[in-house]
């Protein structure tokens, strides 16, 4: 007869398979999850960086734009051009000097502004004057067509435009241009520059590296890139200087122009690339941050692979070793032990396992038998001890508080109160007497509903006298319930909680409603109040007994011990509005029969 594969070999193979595939799956999921989380985190962070940088840039460019509006109503500017004789060279030079001062006051104070010029058909005032003639450029004509609206001119090669290699230090600049409709206000009257006087065009020039100071090193991810483009795709700024002034031709440019702000995952040069973009409210140009997913996860890929490979080797080795050691010992004894544990879990603590081996499993079984017997004895002893402790406590209370002495004393105080016309005090003393009679005659864990209600009415009467005018109490109990038995003093903690805690911030208008109904196979008591309520965290603390109000927790535990886990206390509340407590009991015994 051919011998089959032994259990030890089966366990070795099983452990190997069980170890390998979960590790492979976990490694794959870990890598994918890490990559996705990094990608999402990078998108969020880079987008926030781009948006923040754009806001900073807009604050500068917006300030420049506001300054160009302010300069149009400057009195000195009005006087210069209103009184200027274009044929007088001396006046032109004086005007050039004065216009430089005006530029320093309004425009040159802004960070990033490189130079300012006032262009007319007869002279170019300001920085790098008078040789540069912008009047013949399309930018000058664009400013004229704007009729006073600021025109933002994308980055261009100033040396090529003006055909002069020596005049400017930088090759590329971008500019803002506005036709200055100059006027001034005097005594509330606006005076415009005469139509016979030529309006100058204001040019404000920025170096091409203006954006670098805000964006270049702001993205803290290796391999990241950035650029600023117009809605037509012309590159305003880029890490690669050779791309400045060119048109960036990509399929995704049109979609980001339409969306204006957000993130995208696109392919650039065959690589998945995260695009984060935001459109300037001032210029309408789009700032873009770019990170390839490969650069994003490259730094952690090697770490992930090494850690997972090491973990896999260790886990497989441990699994094989354990399978080899324990495979021959865990068959027969473990089945017996599992059967005994199952019986023990069902409450049969008399279960014994026969000891047939003298090895570790034999020792384990002996200890299990000993443990089972000890648990049985412990449960029995604990139950008896609890009963004796309860009896002792009741006896101690009865010894310490002699009911007859207290009743006689309260009765004497009651007559004194009546003789002195203190009716409310008399009612309170009667209520205390009733409460004392109920609590000092405890002979069982449960009591009649009607007795519990009488005790509660006495309690609420005393509390309403203490908190005069703060609250009212309403009882609405199904008459069929009055002769049923319920756990003693079951409702009091909830009413006390409502009065002490629920109404602590109010002086009047508090309301407590106590109802009792029968539903199918259950009895439900409900306590509702319109107090300050509780949030979810406080409700959890009260139910779990981790707050100062342990009475509610104790009631819930008592009910579950008496009737089972399906019964107990349900608590619902809305902070600042109301609290509702439901106590659910079984209808598992008939009410006391009347004779």
BELDA-V982165 format. One record per residue. N is the residue number from 1. RES is the residue in three letters. PHI is phi in whole degrees, 0 to 359 (* if undefined). OMEGA is omega in radians with two decimals (none if undefined). Layout:
N|RES|PHI|OMEGA + N|RES|PHI|OMEGA
This chain:
1|UNK|*|-3.10 + 2|UNK|288|-3.12 + 3|UNK|280|-3.14 + 4|UNK|280|3.12 + 5|UNK|289|-3.11 + 6|UNK|289|-3.10 + 7|UNK|296|3.12 + 8|UNK|296|3.10 + 9|UNK|295|3.11 + 10|UNK|299|3.14 + 11|UNK|294|3.10 + 12|UNK|300|3.14 + 13|UNK|295|-3.11 + 14|UNK|297|3.13 + 15|UNK|297|3.14 + 16|UNK|296|3.14 + 17|UNK|294|-3.10 + 18|UNK|299|-3.13 + 19|UNK|284|-3.00 + 20|UNK|290|-3.01 + 21|UNK|292|3.06 + 22|UNK|301|3.12 + 23|UNK|296|3.12 + 24|UNK|298|-3.14 + 25|UNK|294|3.14 + 26|UNK|298|3.14 + 27|UNK|298|3.14 + 28|UNK|297|-3.13 + 29|UNK|295|3.13 + 30|UNK|298|3.14 + 31|UNK|294|-3.12 + 32|UNK|297|-3.13 + 33|UNK|295|3.13 + 34|UNK|298|-3.14 + 35|UNK|296|-3.12 + 36|UNK|292|3.14 + 37|UNK|297|3.11 + 38|UNK|297|-3.14 + 39|UNK|297|-3.14 + 40|UNK|295|3.14 + 41|UNK|294|3.12 + 42|UNK|295|3.10 + 43|UNK|304|-3.09 + 44|UNK|297|-3.06 + 45|UNK|293|-3.11 + 46|UNK|294|3.11 + 47|UNK|299|3.12 + 48|UNK|297|3.12 + 49|UNK|296|-3.13 + 50|UNK|299|-3.12 + 51|UNK|294|3.13 + 52|UNK|294|3.12 + 53|UNK|298|3.13 + 54|UNK|297|3.10 + 55|UNK|296|3.12 + 56|UNK|296|3.13 + 57|UNK|296|3.14 + 58|UNK|297|3.13 + 59|UNK|295|3.12 + 60|UNK|285|-3.10 + 61|UNK|294|3.08 + 62|UNK|294|3.08 + 63|UNK|295|3.09 + 64|UNK|297|-3.13 + 65|UNK|298|3.12 + 66|UNK|296|3.14 + 67|UNK|295|3.12 + 68|UNK|293|3.06 + 69|UNK|284|-3.13 + 70|UNK|296|-3.06 + 71|UNK|291|-3.10 + 72|UNK|290|-3.13 + 73|UNK|248|3.11 + 74|UNK|280|-3.09 + 75|UNK|297|-3.10 + 76|UNK|295|3.12 + 77|UNK|296|3.12 + 78|UNK|299|-3.11 + 79|UNK|296|-3.10 + 80|UNK|301|-3.05 + 81|UNK|280|3.12 + 82|UNK|287|-3.08 + 83|UNK|256|-3.02 + 84|UNK|280|3.04 + 85|UNK|256|-3.09 + 86|UNK|302|-3.10 + 87|UNK|273|-3.07 + 88|UNK|261|-3.08 + 89|UNK|296|3.14 + 90|UNK|296|3.10 + 91|UNK|298|3.14 + 92|UNK|297|-3.13 + 93|UNK|291|3.09 + 94|UNK|296|3.11 + 95|UNK|297|3.12 + 96|UNK|300|3.13 + 97|UNK|297|-3.10 + 98|UNK|292|-3.14 + 99|UNK|291|3.07 + 100|UNK|297|3.11 + 101|UNK|296|3.12 + 102|UNK|297|3.12 + 103|UNK|297|3.13 + 104|UNK|296|-3.10 + 105|UNK|288|-3.01 + 106|UNK|257|-2.89 + 107|UNK|249|-3.03 + 108|UNK|294|3.12 + 109|UNK|289|-3.11 + 110|UNK|279|3.13 + 111|UNK|298|3.08 + 112|UNK|100|3.12 + 113|UNK|287|-3.07 + 114|UNK|268|-3.11 + 115|UNK|202|-3.12 + 116|UNK|227|3.13 + 117|UNK|223|3.05 + 118|UNK|244|-2.99 + 119|UNK|256|3.01 + 120|UNK|231|-3.14 + 121|UNK|287|-3.06 + 122|UNK|251|-3.10 + 123|UNK|193|3.05 + 124|UNK|244|-3.09 + 125|UNK|269|3.01 + 126|UNK|104|-3.09 + 127|UNK|296|3.10 + 128|UNK|57|3.11 + 129|UNK|259|-0.03 + 130|UNK|259|-2.98 + 131|UNK|286|-3.06 + 132|UNK|282|-3.11 + 133|UNK|241|3.13 + 134|UNK|278|-3.01 + 135|UNK|297|-3.10 + 136|UNK|268|-3.11 + 137|UNK|265|3.08 + 138|UNK|293|-3.11 + 139|UNK|292|3.10 + 140|UNK|296|3.13 + 141|UNK|297|3.12 + 142|UNK|296|3.11 + 143|UNK|294|3.10 + 144|UNK|297|-3.13 + 145|UNK|292|3.12 + 146|UNK|290|3.08 + 147|UNK|52|3.08 + 148|UNK|101|3.09 + 149|UNK|273|-3.10 + 150|UNK|294|3.13 + 151|UNK|250|3.10 + 152|UNK|266|-3.04 + 153|UNK|256|-3.11 + 154|UNK|300|-3.08 + 155|UNK|306|3.14 + 156|UNK|215|-3.13 + 157|UNK|274|-3.04 + 158|UNK|292|-3.12 + 159|UNK|291|3.10 + 160|UNK|292|-3.11 + 161|UNK|298|-3.06 + 162|UNK|259|3.08 + 163|UNK|55|-3.13 + 164|UNK|215|-3.05 + 165|UNK|274|-2.98 + 166|UNK|252|-2.96 + 167|UNK|284|-3.10 + 168|UNK|243|3.11 + 169|UNK|285|-3.10 + 170|UNK|260|3.10 + 171|UNK|284|-2.99 + 172|UNK|248|3.04 + 173|UNK|218|2.88 + 174|UNK|235|-2.96 + 175|UNK|223|2.97 + 176|UNK|236|-3.08 + 177|UNK|228|3.12 + 178|UNK|214|3.00 + 179|UNK|287|-3.06 + 180|UNK|272|3.02 + 181|UNK|275|-2.94 + 182|UNK|286|3.09 + 183|UNK|208|3.03 + 184|UNK|213|-3.07 + 185|UNK|244|3.12 + 186|UNK|221|-3.13 + 187|UNK|56|3.09 + 188|UNK|80|-3.11 + 189|UNK|249|3.14 + 190|UNK|268|3.10 + 191|UNK|244|3.14 + 192|UNK|264|3.07 + 193|UNK|298|-3.13 + 194|UNK|307|-3.12 + 195|UNK|296|3.14 + 196|UNK|285|-3.12 + 197|UNK|266|-3.12 + 198|UNK|291|3.09 + 199|UNK|281|3.10 + 200|UNK|280|3.02 + 201|UNK|255|-3.14 + 202|UNK|274|3.06 + 203|UNK|248|3.06 + 204|UNK|244|-3.04 + 205|UNK|254|3.07 + 206|UNK|239|3.06 + 207|UNK|292|-3.11 + 208|UNK|297|-3.13 + 209|UNK|273|3.11 + 210|UNK|306|-3.09 + 211|UNK|287|-3.08 + 212|UNK|300|-3.07 + 213|UNK|295|3.14 + 214|UNK|260|-2.94 + 215|UNK|246|-2.88 + 216|UNK|311|-3.07 + 217|UNK|250|-3.05 + 218|UNK|276|-3.14 + 219|UNK|265|-2.99 + 220|UNK|276|-3.13 + 221|UNK|234|-3.12 + 222|UNK|299|3.11 + 223|UNK|84|-3.14 + 224|UNK|288|-3.12 + 225|UNK|221|3.12 + 226|UNK|210|2.99 + 227|UNK|196|3.05 + 228|UNK|235|-3.11 + 229|UNK|230|3.02 + 230|UNK|277|3.11 + 231|UNK|294|3.10 + 232|UNK|272|3.09 + 233|UNK|97|3.12 + 234|UNK|286|-3.07 + 235|UNK|282|3.10 + 236|UNK|273|-3.11 + 237|UNK|212|-3.11 + 238|UNK|198|3.06 + 239|UNK|300|3.11 + 240|UNK|275|-3.05 + 241|UNK|301|-3.09 + 242|UNK|291|-3.13 + 243|UNK|272|-3.11 + 244|UNK|295|3.14 + 245|UNK|90|3.12 + 246|UNK|269|3.09 + 247|UNK|266|3.14 + 248|UNK|271|-3.04 + 249|UNK|261|3.10 + 250|UNK|213|-3.08 + 251|UNK|297|-3.02 + 252|UNK|279|-3.11 + 253|UNK|298|-3.11 + 254|UNK|298|-3.10 + 255|UNK|290|-3.13 + 256|UNK|286|3.05 + 257|UNK|296|-3.13 + 258|UNK|289|-3.09 + 259|UNK|281|3.07 + 260|UNK|73|-3.11 + 261|UNK|210|3.12 + 262|UNK|151|3.13 + 263|UNK|226|3.13 + 264|UNK|211|2.98 + 265|UNK|247|-3.08 + 266|UNK|230|3.07 + 267|UNK|257|3.06 + 268|UNK|233|-3.07 + 269|UNK|55|3.09 + 270|UNK|79|-3.10 + 271|UNK|246|3.03 + 272|UNK|294|-3.05 + 273|UNK|229|3.07 + 274|UNK|274|3.13 + 275|UNK|250|3.04 + 276|UNK|243|-2.99 + 277|UNK|218|3.11 + 278|UNK|206|-3.07 + 279|UNK|262|3.14 + 280|UNK|289|3.08 + 281|UNK|285|-3.08 + 282|UNK|268|-3.05 + 283|UNK|266|-3.04 + 284|UNK|80|3.12 + 285|UNK|276|-3.00 + 286|UNK|249|3.04 + 287|UNK|270|-3.02 + 288|UNK|229|2.99 + 289|UNK|249|-3.05 + 290|UNK|229|3.07 + 291|UNK|225|3.07 + 292|UNK|281|-3.13 + 293|UNK|298|3.13 + 294|UNK|298|3.11 + 295|UNK|295|-3.08 + 296|UNK|292|-3.04 + 297|UNK|257|-3.05 + 298|UNK|301|-3.07 + 299|UNK|290|-3.10 + 300|UNK|259|-3.08 + 301|UNK|300|-3.12 + 302|UNK|297|3.13 + 303|UNK|295|3.12 + 304|UNK|297|-3.11 + 305|UNK|298|-3.11 + 306|UNK|295|-3.12 + 307|UNK|296|-3.13 + 308|UNK|292|3.13 + 309|UNK|295|3.12 + 310|UNK|297|3.12 + 311|UNK|298|-3.13 + 312|UNK|296|-3.13 + 313|UNK|298|-3.12 + 314|UNK|295|-3.10 + 315|UNK|294|3.12 + 316|UNK|296|-3.14 + 317|UNK|297|3.14 + 318|UNK|296|-3.13 + 319|UNK|298|3.14 + 320|UNK|296|-3.13 + 321|UNK|296|3.13 + 322|UNK|294|3.11 + 323|UNK|297|-3.13 + 324|UNK|294|-3.07 + 325|UNK|286|-2.96 + 326|UNK|260|-3.04 + 327|UNK|298|-3.10 + 328|UNK|277|-3.01 + 329|UNK|242|-2.94 + 330|UNK|249|-3.09 + 331|UNK|265|-3.05 + 332|UNK|293|-3.10 + 333|UNK|299|-3.07 + 334|UNK|292|3.10 + 335|UNK|296|3.11 + 336|UNK|297|-3.12 + 337|UNK|295|3.12 + 338|UNK|296|3.11 + 339|UNK|297|3.14 + 340|UNK|295|3.11 + 341|UNK|298|3.12 + 342|UNK|298|3.12 + 343|UNK|295|3.12 + 344|UNK|297|3.11 + 345|UNK|295|3.11 + 346|UNK|273|3.08 + 347|UNK|100|3.14 + 348|UNK|269|-3.09 + 349|UNK|273|3.08 + 350|UNK|268|-3.09 + 351|UNK|293|3.08 + 352|UNK|235|3.09 + 353|UNK|252|-3.14 + 354|UNK|289|3.13 + 355|UNK|270|-3.13 + 356|UNK|247|-3.12 + 357|UNK|243|3.13 + 358|UNK|250|-3.13 + 359|UNK|263|-3.11 + 360|UNK|300|-3.14 + 361|UNK|292|3.06 + 362|UNK|299|3.11 + 363|UNK|296|3.12 + 364|UNK|297|-3.13 + 365|UNK|293|3.10 + 366|UNK|301|3.12 + 367|UNK|297|3.11 + 368|UNK|297|3.12 + 369|UNK|299|3.11 + 370|UNK|297|3.13 + 371|UNK|299|-3.12 + 372|UNK|298|3.14 + 373|UNK|293|3.14 + 374|UNK|294|3.10 + 375|UNK|297|3.13 + 376|UNK|299|3.14 + 377|UNK|293|-3.13 + 378|UNK|296|3.12 + 379|UNK|297|-3.13 + 380|UNK|296|-3.13 + 381|UNK|295|-3.13 + 382|UNK|298|3.13 + 383|UNK|296|-3.14 + 384|UNK|293|3.14 + 385|UNK|299|3.14 + 386|UNK|299|3.12 + 387|UNK|297|-3.14 + 388|UNK|293|3.11 + 389|UNK|298|-3.12 + 390|UNK|292|3.11 + 391|UNK|297|3.14 + 392|UNK|297|3.13 + 393|UNK|298|-3.13 + 394|UNK|295|3.12 + 395|UNK|297|-3.14 + 396|UNK|299|3.12 + 397|UNK|296|-3.12 + 398|UNK|295|3.13 + 399|UNK|290|-3.07 + 400|UNK|291|-3.10 + 401|UNK|246|3.13 + 402|UNK|295|-3.05 + 403|UNK|305|-3.08 + 404|UNK|296|3.12 + 405|UNK|297|-3.12 + 406|UNK|293|3.13 + 407|UNK|300|-3.12 + 408|UNK|298|3.14 + 409|UNK|296|3.12 + 410|UNK|296|3.12 + 411|UNK|296|3.10 + 412|UNK|298|3.13 + 413|UNK|297|-3.14 + 414|UNK|296|3.13 + 415|UNK|294|3.09 + 416|UNK|296|3.12 + 417|UNK|297|-3.13 + 418|UNK|293|3.14 + 419|UNK|299|-3.13 + 420|UNK|266|3.07 + 421|UNK|73|-3.13 + 422|UNK|264|-3.06 + 423|UNK|295|-3.11 + 424|UNK|294|3.09 + 425|UNK|296|3.10 + 426|UNK|299|3.13 + 427|UNK|298|-3.14 + 428|UNK|295|3.13 + 429|UNK|295|3.10 + 430|UNK|296|3.13 + 431|UNK|297|3.13 + 432|UNK|297|3.14 + 433|UNK|298|3.12 + 434|UNK|295|3.14 + 435|UNK|298|-3.13 + 436|UNK|296|3.12 + 437|UNK|300|-3.10 + 438|UNK|290|-3.05 + 439|UNK|280|-3.12 + 440|UNK|267|3.08 + 441|UNK|245|3.13 + 442|UNK|284|3.08 + 443|UNK|244|3.13 + 444|UNK|206|-3.13 + 445|UNK|291|-3.06 + 446|UNK|243|3.08 + 447|UNK|213|-3.13 + 448|UNK|288|3.13 + 449|UNK|301|-3.10 + 450|UNK|294|3.09 + 451|UNK|292|3.11 + 452|UNK|298|3.14 + 453|UNK|293|3.10 + 454|UNK|299|3.13 + 455|UNK|297|-3.13 + 456|UNK|295|3.13 + 457|UNK|296|3.08 + 458|UNK|295|-3.12 + 459|UNK|296|-3.11 + 460|UNK|292|3.09 + 461|UNK|296|3.13 + 462|UNK|296|-3.10 + 463|UNK|293|3.12 + 464|UNK|291|3.06 + 465|UNK|289|3.11 + 466|UNK|292|3.14 + 467|UNK|255|-2.99 + 468|UNK|298|3.08 + 469|UNK|78|-3.08 + 470|UNK|282|-3.04 + 471|UNK|211|3.01 + 472|UNK|232|-3.10 + 473|UNK|234|3.11 + 474|UNK|233|3.10 + 475|UNK|252|3.09 + 476|UNK|220|-3.04 + 477|UNK|251|3.07 + 478|UNK|304|-3.11 + 479|UNK|303|-3.11 + 480|UNK|289|-3.08 + 481|UNK|266|-2.93 + 482|UNK|297|-3.13 + 483|UNK|259|3.06 + 484|UNK|273|3.11 + 485|UNK|262|3.08 + 486|UNK|224|3.08 + 487|UNK|302|-3.10 + 488|UNK|297|3.08 + 489|UNK|52|-3.10 + 490|UNK|283|-3.02 + 491|UNK|269|-2.99 + 492|UNK|302|-3.11 + 493|UNK|302|-3.09 + 494|UNK|286|3.11 + 495|UNK|291|3.09 + 496|UNK|299|3.13 + 497|UNK|297|3.13 + 498|UNK|296|-3.09 + 499|UNK|288|-3.02 + 500|UNK|288|-3.05 + 501|UNK|260|-3.06 + 502|UNK|294|-3.05 + 503|UNK|255|-3.04 + 504|UNK|291|-3.09 + 505|UNK|256|-3.10 + 506|UNK|243|3.14 + 507|UNK|250|3.11 + 508|UNK|196|3.06 + 509|UNK|89|3.10 + 510|UNK|290|-3.07 + 511|UNK|216|3.07 + 512|UNK|237|3.12 + 513|UNK|237|-3.12 + 514|UNK|245|-3.12 + 515|UNK|236|3.06 + 516|UNK|218|-3.09 + 517|UNK|224|3.05 + 518|UNK|249|3.11 + 519|UNK|233|3.09 + 520|UNK|54|-3.10 + 521|UNK|259|-3.11 + 522|UNK|231|3.01 + 523|UNK|247|-3.09 + 524|UNK|238|2.98 + 525|UNK|257|-3.08 + 526|UNK|233|3.06 + 527|UNK|243|-3.12 + 528|UNK|240|3.04 + 529|UNK|217|3.14 + 530|UNK|254|-3.13 + 531|UNK|281|-3.01 + 532|UNK|287|3.09 + 533|UNK|72|-3.11 + 534|UNK|219|3.01 + 535|UNK|274|-3.06 + 536|UNK|296|-3.14 + 537|UNK|296|-3.14 + 538|UNK|293|3.10 + 539|UNK|301|-3.13 + 540|UNK|298|3.13 + 541|UNK|297|-3.13 + 542|UNK|295|-3.12 + 543|UNK|296|-3.09 + 544|UNK|274|3.10 + 545|UNK|78|-3.11 + 546|UNK|266|3.11 + 547|UNK|258|3.12 + 548|UNK|289|-3.10 + 549|UNK|273|-3.11 + 550|UNK|275|-3.12 + 551|UNK|300|-3.13 + 552|UNK|296|3.12 + 553|UNK|298|-3.12 + 554|UNK|295|3.11 + 555|UNK|299|3.14 + 556|UNK|300|-3.14 + 557|UNK|295|3.12 + 558|UNK|300|-3.12 + 559|UNK|296|-3.13 + 560|UNK|294|3.10 + 561|UNK|292|-3.11 + 562|UNK|283|-2.96 + 563|UNK|240|-3.13 + 564|UNK|116|-3.05 + 565|UNK|290|-3.12 + 566|UNK|283|-3.08 + 567|UNK|238|-3.12 + 568|UNK|145|-2.99 + 569|UNK|249|2.98 + 570|UNK|243|-3.06 + 571|UNK|236|3.09 + 572|UNK|224|-3.09 + 573|UNK|200|3.01 + 574|UNK|237|-3.06 + 575|UNK|299|3.13 + 576|UNK|83|-3.03 + 577|UNK|224|-3.03 + 578|UNK|198|3.03 + 579|UNK|222|-3.14 + 580|UNK|226|3.12 + 581|UNK|241|3.05 + 582|UNK|245|3.08 + 583|UNK|249|-3.03 + 584|UNK|253|3.14 + 585|UNK|237|3.09 + 586|UNK|279|3.00 + 587|UNK|265|-2.96 + 588|UNK|260|3.09 + 589|UNK|213|-3.11 + 590|UNK|290|3.08 + 591|UNK|293|3.10 + 592|UNK|298|-3.12 + 593|UNK|282|3.09 + 594|UNK|274|-3.14 + 595|UNK|246|none
